[in-house]
Amino acid sequence: MTVSGGPTTSRHLATPLLLLALLAMFATAPARASAAEPLISAKPALQPAFNAAVPDYVTRCEAGAGVDVSVDARGNAVSVDAGPAQTGKFEVPVSLEEGQAFTIQTGSGSSAATYNVRCLPQDFPDYSAQVLGPQQAAYYLTTPDFSLLNTDPANTYVALFDSNGVPVWWYHLSGTIAVDADLDPSGDLSWAVEEGGEHAFGPPGQVHVEVRNLDGEHVNTLNTSGTPTDFHEAWPLANGNFLIDSYALQTEVPVKLLGNPFDVNVLNASFQEVKPNGAVAYAWSSAGRISPSAGIHYWYFQDSYPGVEGEVWDYQHINAVMPYEEGYLVSLRNNDAIYYIQKSTGDIIWKLGGTPTPQSLTVLGEPGVSTSFSSQHDVRVWPDGTISFFDNGTREVQQPRLMRFSIDAAEHTATLIQSLSVPEVEVSACCGSARLLPGGDWVVAWGATPYVEELNSTGTVVFRLKFDKVFTYRAVPILPGQLSSAALIAGMNAMYPRSPGGA
C-alpha cells in the first residue's frame, strides 16, 4: 500500500499513537479506591458468616448472655442495634434474649443496607445448609421434630428457612409434636399437633390441627368429627376448608389371610373435608371398599387402641389426601398404593400400585427403570395433570426417590415419566415429601433422613439443608411472592418483642 503526502500522514498517525499510550498508562495505574464491604462477626458466631449479599442471620446466643458484635467498617459507616454510625474497627455488646433480633446498617443513601440478626434458641435443632446452584424456592417450611435417635423431643418447632439456609421464622411448641405444616391460602400457617407421641396413627383425643398467623396468634383449631383426627394430612384448600385424615375403627372383621379365616380389629382409612367452623363438608371411609388382604405385607403394623381388647391392625396407614379431578387421590402406605376416589359415590375409580385389583392401572415406563414402589408418601397432582409421590422404597429395599406419573384414564394406564434420587440417601424408613415447583425444580424431604433438598429437573442438588439428629415429616416450598421478608420479620418481632438498643 502506498501512502502519499508524507508529513501530513505522520501527523495523523501521531494522534492515535498518543491515545494508545495514554490508555496504557491509565490501564496500569491503580484504580481509585472505593470503600470495601465491611467485615462483621459476632460471638456467638453469625450463621452463616457475614456476606453483604445475605440479609438475614442467626446466632445461637445463651439466655441473658447477649451477643458481642465486631466491626471493621473499612471506609463505611456502620450502625449496630440502632446505635451511632461508626467507621474504623469497633465492638458493640448487644443485649439479646432467645428469639429477639437486632439490625446492622451499613453505608448511606443508595448504598445503604440493613441486616437482621436473630437469637436462635439453644434447643433449636442443629443444622447446616449449602447453596449449590440457582434456586426456585424462596423459603422451605419444615417441622424438624422427629428424632433419628428414637427419643421423644421435649421441644419442637415449625420453621421457615430462607434460600440461604437461615431459619427466619419459627414457632415453638412444648411437649407436643408439630407434623404436617402448610402455608394456607389466607397467608396463615397450619399444622397437625400430636400430643401423645406413642402411636403411628392418631389415637382418640391426642391430635388436632391448629392455624396460626405469622405473629403466632391462634386463629383456629380443627378436628375430624366422629372419628379421631390423625396427624398425617392437614391440607388447606382454596375454599378455606381442610382435608384432614382419620382412622375408623372396625372390630372383629372376618377376613381370610394366607388361606385361613380370622377375625381382626382394623383401622380403616378415612378422611374428611372440614369447614373453618368445624362442620364436615365431605367424609369418606375405606370400610367395605378395600380388603385387609391388601395390607398383608404389613401384618406387623398392630398396636393397642383405647377401649379395644387386644390390638388393632393399621392395614392401610393413610398418609396423604389430595383433590383430583372429580374426587380425591389417597395414599395408603401399607397397601403400597395410590387410589383415585370419586367424590359423588366414594367408589375407587383406579388404583396405582399394590396388590392387583380390577381397578389397577397398567404401569408403563422406560426399560431398565423400575416402576414398582412401596411405603409411599405425599401424593400430589400438578397443573399438567401428572401426579407424583415420594417413594420410600421400604418394602422393596430400594433407594428412595420421587416418582411422577402421567395417567391415561381412557387407556387405564399410568406411565412413569420422571424418577429422581440422590446418592447421599440410600434408605428411608418412613415419611418424606416431593413437591414440584413451576420452574421444574423439586423440593424433597428425604423421609426419616436429615436431608431436605431442592433438585433441578435433572436431579442436580442446588440447595441442601441437613438436620442433626432430627428430620422433618415434610418440606413445603414457598414460592417468591407468597411470603414477604418484612412480614416474617414483623411476625417474629411480635412473638419476641424487643426495643432497639435493649431488651
N, C-alpha and C positions, 0 to 999 in steps of 0.2 A: 504494500500500500504506500503511495507517495503522498507526503504531507507538504503542502506549499505554504509560502508566507511565513517562513521560519520564526522570526522574532515574535510575531503575533501569536503563533501556535504555542510557543514556550510560555507566554504569559497566561494563556488559558489553562495550560497543564499545571501551572504552579498553584492555582486556587484549589483544585481537588486534592492535590498532594498535601497542602497545608491543612485542609479539613480532616484528612485521614490522620495526620499527625496529632491534631487536637483531640480527635475521637479516641485515639490510642492512649493519649495522656489521661483523659477522663476515665477511660475504662480501667486503667491501672491504679488510679487514685483511690484512696479509701472512701467508701460511701459515708454520707453524713449519718452520724449515729442517731438511732431512734430508740425510744425507751423500750427495753426488753420486757417481756412478760414477767411479772413479779414471781418470786419464789415464796410459797406459802406452805407451811407444815404445822402440825399440831401434836400435842401429847395429851391424851392418847391419839394415835395416828389417824389421819384422814383416810377414809376408804371411799373411792380409790385415792391414790396420791394426786395432789393438785395438778390440774391441767386446765389451762384457760378456756378450753373448749367444752369442759364439763361443768354444768351449772349446779349440780346437787351432790352433797357428800353426807356421810355419816361418820361418827366417831363413837366408839363403844366406851363412853365415859361411865365412871362409877358414880353412884348416887351421892350428891353433895360435894364431889371432888372437883367438878368443873373441868375446863379444858384450857391449856396454855397454847396460844397461837403465836407462831414465829413468822415474821415477815421480812423479806428482803425486797423492798419496793422497786429497786432497780430503775429509778427515774420516774416511777408512777407515784401518784398519791393513793394511799390505801387506807381505808377505814374499816375497823373491826368492831362489830357489835354496836354500830351507830356512834362510835367514838370519833374523835378528831382524825381527819385525814393526815397521814404522815408519809414522809419519804425516808429513804435510808433503811437501816436494819433496826427492828424493834420487836418487842414481845408484848402481848396483851393477855392477861388472865381473864377467862370468861366463866362466870358462874352459870352452871347449867345442870339441870336435872334430866332424868331419863325422859325421852320424848320431846323435850324442848329444843328450840333451834335458835340460831343467830345468823346474821348475814356478814359477809365480807364484800366491800365495794372497792373496785379499782378504777383508776382513771377518772375522766370527767368528760362532759359533753357527749359527742357521738361515740367516743371510745370508752364510755363508762360501762361497767359490767357488775352484776350482782351475783354472788354465790351464796347458796344456802347450806348450812351445816347443821345437822340434827343429831342429837344424842341417842344412839341406838341402845335399847335396854340390854342389860347384861345377859338375860335369859333368851334373847332373840337368837334363833338358830345360827350357827356358824355357816358361812357360805363363801364361795368365790365366784367370780364372773370373768368371762372372756368375750371381748368383741372381736370377731374374726372376719367380718365382712359386712356389707351393707344390709341393714335390717328393714323389714317392713312393719313390724310391730312397734308401737310407741311404749307400751307397758306390758308386763306379764303378771297376771293375777294368780296368786298361789295360796295354798294353805299348808305350809310346811309343818305338819303336826304329827304325822305317823312316824313312830320311831323305827329305825332299822335295827335297833338292838332289843326290840320286844319289851320296852319299858313304857309304862303309861306316862305321858307328859303331864307335868303339873301346870304348865302354862302353854298356851298355843296362840297362834297368830294367823290372821288373814293379812296378806302382804302384797303390795304392788311394787314390783321392781321396774325401774326405767330401762331404756335401751343401753345405758352404760352399766347396768347391773347394780344400781343403787336402790335400796328399799326407800321409796319416797313417801309411802303411806302404809300404815298398818293399823290393825285393830287387835287389841289384846283380850283374850279370853282366859279365865282362870278356872281350872278344874274340869273343863269341858273341851271337846274337840270340834273344831270347825272343819267341815269336809268339802262341800261342793260349792265353792264361791263363784258368783257370776256378776257381771255388770247388767243391771236391769235397764230396760228402755227409758225409764224415768231418770236415769243417772245415779240412782241409789245402788248399793251393793247388797247382795243377799247371799246367805249360805245356810247349809244344814248344820245343826248343832247336835252332837251326840253326847249324852250326859253320862252314860254308863261305862263305855269303853270295853265291855266284856264280850260282845257278840259281833258276829259278822253281818248281822241284819238288825233292823231296828226293833227291839222289844217294846211292848206297850209302855207309853208314858216317858220314854227316855230320849226321844228325838223330836225336834221341831225345826221349822225353817224361820229364820229371822231376817228382817230387812232393816238396814241402817243407812242413813245418809253419810256423806263424807265427813261430817262433823262428829260421827259416831253416835248420833242420836237415834234412838229406836223409832222405827217407822211402822213396823207391823210384825206380827207373829202368825205363822200359818201351820196348820196340821191337816192331814187327811181325816176323813170322817168315817167312823165305823170300823176301820182297821188301823193298826199302828203305823205311824209315819216312819219311813225309812230314810236313811241319810245319803243314798247313792245318787239320787237325782232330785234337783230342785230347779227346774228350767223356767226362767221368766219369759213369758210370752209377750208379744207386741200389744195384745189387748189388756195387759195388766194382770192376767191370771198366771198361775204357776202350774207346771206339770210336776207332780210330786209322786214318787214311787212308794209302794207299800207292800205288805205281805198279808195274805188272807189265810188264816189258819183253817185247816180241814183235818179232822181226826178220823182214824180208823178207815182209811181209804183202801178198798180192796184192789190190789194190783198183782200182776204176775211178773216176777223178775227172775230171769235165768230159768224159766220153766216152772218156778214154784210160786204158789199163791201166798200172798202176805196181806196183812192189814197194817197200814203205816199212817203215821201222823205226818202231814206235809204242810209246807208253806207255799201256797200258790202265789205267783207273781201278780201284782195288781198295780194300778196307778190311777190317779185322779187329777182332773183339771180343777184347781181350786181358785175361786174368786178372791179378791182382796178382803171381802167381808167374811170369808170362811165358807161360803156356800159352795157346794160341789156342782160344777157345770157339766162334768162328764166323769164316768168311772168305768173301769174295765178290770176284769179278773181272768186269769188263765184257767180257772177251775172248770173242768169238763172239756176243755179245749186242747190241752196238752197232757199226754200221758206221763206219769212219773218215770216210765222207762226211758224217756228222752234224756234223763239225767243220771243214768245208771253208772256212768264213768265217775261220777262224783258221789257215790253212795256214802262216803265218809263225811259229807257235809251235814252233820247232825249235831244238835245242841239242845240244851234244856230250854224250856219255854214256860213262862208264868202260867200256872193253873193247869198244866198238862202233865199227866203221869208219863214218865219215860221221856224220850227225846223226840224232836221233830226233825224232819228231813227238809233241808233247803235244797230241793232238787232242781231249782231253776236259777235262783240268785239274780234277780233283776238288778241291772245297774245303769241303764240309760233308757230314756224315752225322748222321742223327737217327733214333732209334727211332720207329716209326709203325705203329699197328695191328698187323698180323701180320708186320711186317718193318721196313724202313728207308726213309727219304727220303734221296736222294742228290742233291747239287747238282753238276752238271758245267758249269763256266763256259764252256768252249769249245764246248759243244753248245747253249748258251743255254737249258738245260732242267733241270727237276726230274724225277726218276724215283722211282716207288714200287716198291721191290724186295720181293718175297715171300721171307721168310726160308727157308721149307721147301724151295723149289725154286730160288731165285735168279733167278726169272723177273721180267721187268718187267711189272707189272700195269697201270700207267698212266704217262703222260708228260705233263708240263705245259710248253709252250713248245717252241722249237726246230723242226727240220725235221719235217714231218708223217709219222707212222707209224700203223699200226693201233692202237697203244696211246695215241695222242694224245687228250687231253681236249678237248672243245669249250669254248672260253673265252667267258664271258659277262661283261657289265659294263654300266655306265651310258653312255648316249650322250654322246659328246664326251670321254670319259676313255679314254686308250689302255690296252689290255690287253697290249701287247707289251712284252717286256723282253729284256735281253741282259747277258752277263758277270756274272750274279747271284752273290751270296754268302749264306752264313749262313741256310740254310733251317731253319726251326724249326716245331714243332707246339705248339698251345696247348690248354688243358683243354677248350675247347668244340669241339675237332676241326678248327678252322681252321688253315691253315698260312701262314707268312709268310717273306719273304726280303728282302734288300737288293738292289734293282735298280740296278746301276751305270749302266745305260743306255749303256754304252760304244759298242757297235757301232751302236745305234740313234741315237747322237748326241742323246740326250735327257737331261733333267735327272734326276739320281739321286733315288731315292725308296724308301720302304718300301712293299711290296705285301702285302696279306693276302687270301687266297682261301678260299672255302667250297667243299669238294669234295663232289660228289654222285656216288658211285661207280656207283650204280644207273643214273643217267641219263647217266653218263660226261661230266659237265660240271664245270667249275671257274668259279666266279663271283667276280669281283673285288669285294670288299666294303669295302676301305679302301686308300687311296693317299695318302701324305703326303710332301711335300718342303718345303724351306726356301729362301728367295731367296738366302741367302749361299753356297749350294753349287750351282754350275752344272755342274760336271764332276767325274766320279770315274773314274779310270783303272782302279782295282782295289780289292780288299779291301772292308772295311766290314761292318757288322752292324746288326740291328734286333731288339730284344728287348722284348716286351710285358710290362708289369707288371700285377699283379692288379687295380689300380685303374683301368686303362685307359690309363695313360701309356706312352710308348715311350722307350727309350734307344737312340740311334742313333750309331754311329761312321760318319761320312760318308766312307767309303773313300778313301784317298790324298788327304785334305784334313786340315787341322789341327783339325777340329771334332769334338767329342763333345757331344751334346745330349740333354736329356730334353725330350720334347714331350708335351703333353696330347693327348687324343683328337681335338681339332680342329686339331692341328698347331701350336699356340702353344708357343714355346720357353719353358720355365720354368727351365732351367739350361743354361749353356753353358760348356764347357771348351775352350780353344783353345791348342794347342801352337804352338811356334815352330820351324820347320824340320824337324819330325818329325811322324809320325802313328802312330796305333795300328791294328793289324790289325783288332781287335775291341774293343768295350767291353761289359763284362758288369755289369749292375746287381746290387747286393747289397741285399736287402730288409731292412727293420728287423727285428732279432732274429736274423738269420743270423750276424752277427759282432758282438761287443761292443767298445766303445771300449777297455775295460780289457784285453781280450785282445790287441788290436792294439798298445797301448802296451807291454804286457809283452813281446810278441814283438820289437818294435823295441829295447827296452831289453836284451833278451837278445843281439841282434846287435850292439848298440852300447852296451856297459855303461858306466856312469858312477856314481860316488858323489856324492850331493848336496853341493854346495859345492866340487867339484873333479873332475878327470878320473880 
